[in-house]
């Protein structure tokens, strides 16, 4: 059974930081492209960042220079370090694993508010 379990969300003030984690089981983690997506109320789900099996990362323009995606294949975990958070970053953040199939986590809420 494939499981993706996100953690690390919460409430943070503008300008603050959070680190999201996604622990993966049930698949060969190292061969999957891992991604973080987010969905704000009333908006479509969008790709925030992805990292392939070779470690190459891509970012949405809106988060470049503020967010960093990384992976630890020994721990089957992908991370999203989020700095300089803004109110527009408020959303549910989802972890995704992609190879032959696409797997999703349950999501973790990130709220940026003073």
Order of alpha helices (4+ residues) and beta strands (2+ residues): beta-beta-beta-beta-beta-beta-beta-beta-beta-beta-beta
